[in-house]
């Protein structure tokens, strides 16, 4: 095993262990959440639940070396996270009310899944309504992974090739790093939706810095 491969494997083991510990620390912050008091809180909470479940599933899949499935979850996790942050600040009240009152026609067709703006429109709204430290990581993640995410979700050449070879340790580590970054964003947003402050999150980001994407400088 050459030094680069050994270094990547060591990093992956460190990130895997740290991810498990991070999940346990963040669980406490989710356990504190009260019941949603309105439709906006309900929407944010529901989309955040999706993000959290997908991220936990990714960690489990990486442990089982089911890397194609773990990678295929990146895009639905990302899109659910955009919905979390967009519904927190950006979505109109009328959209949220309509989301929870779909018509029979929408339920019986694919219109329900198309309800709401697309990814670019949500990113534009997030840029207007949220600080740069929230918007920039979301934009960069899309720019860096969108083509690959599309291939994995729709059964393109990337997952076909990946199914025949071992998942490189550096890619598995990066997948978990990005997942953990999305978990921090979702946790912060869902607590904000419930009116809860999160002064402990910066401490967790410092404590688990090896398991999170690097913080961008302003």
Buried (B, 14 or more C-beta within 10 A) or exposed (E): EEEEEEEBBEBBEEBBEBBEEBBEEBEEBBEEBEEBEEBBBBBBBBBBBBBBEBBBBBBEBBEEEBBBBBBBBBBBBBBBBBBBBBBBBBBEEEBBEBBEEEEEEBEEEEEBEEEBBEBEEBBBBBBEBBEEEBBEBBEEBBEEBBEBBEBBBEEEEBBEEBEEEEBBBBBBBBBBBBBBBBBBBBBBBBBBBBEEEBEEBEEBBEBBEEBBBEEEEE
